[in-house]
Amino acid sequence: MDDESKSTKAKELIEKAISGEVEIFVPFIVVAEIVWVLEKIYRVSKEEISEIIESLINTPGMNVELSGVVRSALGFYRGKNIKFADAVISSWTLNIGADELITFDETDFKKVDNLKVKIL
């Protein structure tokens, strides 16, 4: 069950960020946690989750860590229908200029264009 007082405090803080009163740094791991909670607890669709995270990234006063990697990962997550964690790993791998990923499980990774996958 949601805690209304916490929700209100969060909304107030976001409003302060939008108005320029504060800047909020959102660590990447928080984005991953948001995705997990929306998927597993609230059963939100990948499309809607992607819209929510894009909205977070685009909110004035919100500084989302690794926002470029997150945006790219959202494309893989939604467009290639892969798990968010695997989408992030794929995006991060390509973002650093690597083109090969070594893994035990190729299931999601083989769906990503321009990413070579080596199975251990």
N, C-alpha and C positions, 0 to 999 in steps of 0.2 A: 504494500500500500504506500502511496506517495505521501510525503510529509509536506503539507501545505505551507508551513512556515519556512521550510528550506526552499521550496519552490519560489515563494515570494522574495526571499533574500537573493536568490540567484537572478531572478528577473530584474530586481533593483540594481544589482551589480552590472548586468548586461546593459541596462538603460544608461548607467553612468559611463560605460565604455563607449556606447554609441554617441553620447553627448560630448565626449572628449574629456570627461572628468578624470578617467582612469584608463590605463591600458592593461589589458589582461593577456598574460602569456599562457598559452594552452599547450602543455607538453604533448608530444606525439602520443605517448602512452595513454593520455586522457582521451584522445580521439579514439584509440583502439578500444578503450573501456566503454565509451559511448556506443560505439558500433555493437559491441558484445551485448550490452544491456538492451539496446533496442531490438536486436535479433532474438536473443534468448529469453528475455523477460517479457518484452512487449510484443514480440512476434511481428515487428514492422518489416515491410518488404525492402528488398535491396534498393529498389528505385527510390522509395521514400527516405531510407537511411542516407543514400547518396545526396539527395536534395537537402537534408538536414545538415550534413557535414559541409556541403558546399556553402550553405547559408552561414554556417559558423565561420568558415574561412573568409567569407565576404563581408562579415559584420565589421563595421568600423570599430576600432579600438580593441579588436581581437587579433592577437599575434599568434597564429597557429604554427607551432614548430614543424618544420619540414612540409610546409603547405604544398609545395610543388610535387613532392613525393606522394602526399596524401591525395592530391587531385588525380594524379596519374593512376594511383592504386584504385581510386573510386571507379575509374574507367574500366579497369580490368575486373574489378569486383562485380560491377553491374553488367558490363558488356560481354565479358567472357564467362560470367557466372562461376566465379571462383571464390573461395573463402577470403575474407578480408586480410587475414594475416599473410596468406600466400600472395595476395595482390600487392601488399606492402613490400614483401621480400622481393617480388619480381620488379616492382617499380624502383625500389632502392638499388637493386643490382644494376638495372639499366641506367639509373641516374648517376651512378658513380663511374659509368663508362665501361663496366664489365658486360660481357655478352654471354657468359656461361655461368650456370648455377649448378652446383653439385648437391645432390639431395638423395634421400632414400625413397622419396615418393614424388613421382613426376606428374601425378594426376592433374593437378591444377596448373602447374608450371608449363606443361607442354601446350597449353592453350594460349600462351603469351607469345605474340609475334616478336621476332628479333632476339629471343632468349633461347640460347642453346642450353639443353638440360643434360647433365651427365648423372647417371644413376650409379650409386655405390652398391 
